[in-house]
Structures are given as C-alpha cells and as structure tokens.
Amino acid sequence: MIDVVQDIEVLENALICFEEGASDEKRMAISSLENLLQRKKNVLREFESQAPGYQFEMEFMYESV
C-alpha cells in the first residue's frame, strides 16, 4: 500500500508542476513520471518472469527500457 501512496504523491506533484511550475520544474515532473513508469514496467516484468502463463503484452514492453 505504501507503493500506491508514493505513486499518488508522484502524480499529484507532477500535476502541480505542470500547472504552476517553471520550465525546470516541468522537466523535473517529466523525469518523475518517467521514473514512475520505469518502476511499473519493472514490476510487470518481474511478475511475468515469475508467472510465465500470465504474460501481459503491451507495446511499451518492446520499447527500450
């Protein structure tokens, strides 16, 4: 559950930065979102490696990570 709270915090902060922030804060928000996305991809990849019958294929899985 801590992960969910942290994810919500990243998303809330990113929205605030996009709405109110200067360009450097917007770049920081993009970086935070990219990191969040990478962590989620890693979680999915780990899940799939442990549950081979349940692969969930999405386009982003084939992008460079």
C-alpha positions in Angstrom: 0.0 0.0 0.0 3.0 2.3 0.6 3.8 2.0 -3.1 0.3 3.2 -4.0 0.6 6.3 -1.7 4.1 7.1 -3.2 2.6 6.8 -6.8 -0.2 9.1 -5.9 2.3 11.6 -4.5 4.4 11.5 -7.7 1.3 12.0 -9.8 0.0 14.9 -7.7 3.3 16.6 -7.6 3.7 16.2 -11.4 0.3 17.8 -12.0 1.1 20.7 -9.7 4.5 21.3 -11.5 2.8 21.2 -14.9 0.1 23.7 -13.9 2.2 26.1 -11.8 5.8 25.4 -12.3 8.6 27.0 -14.3 10.3 25.1 -17.0 12.9 23.4 -14.7 10.0 22.2 -12.5 8.2 20.8 -15.6 11.4 18.9 -16.6 11.6 17.5 -13.0 7.9 16.4 -13.3 8.6 14.6 -16.6 11.6 12.9 -15.0 9.5 11.8 -12.0 6.8 10.4 -14.3 9.4 8.6 -16.5 10.9 7.1 -13.3 7.4 6.0 -12.1 6.7 4.4 -15.5 10.0 2.6 -15.4 9.3 1.2 -11.9 5.9 0.0 -13.1 7.4 -1.7 -16.1 9.9 -3.4 -13.9 7.2 -4.7 -11.5 5.3 -6.1 -14.5 8.4 -7.7 -16.0 9.2 -9.3 -12.6 5.6 -10.5 -12.3 5.7 -12.1 -15.7 9.0 -13.8 -15.1 7.5 -15.5 -12.0 4.2 -16.3 -13.6 5.0 -17.4 -17.2 1.5 -18.4 -18.0 0.2 -14.8 -17.5 2.2 -12.7 -19.8 0.6 -9.3 -20.4 1.9 -8.0 -23.6 1.8 -4.2 -24.2 3.5 -2.1 -26.8 5.8 -0.5 -24.2 7.3 -3.8 -23.2 9.1 -3.9 -26.5 10.4 -0.4 -26.2 13.9 0.2 -24.9 13.9 0.3 -21.1 
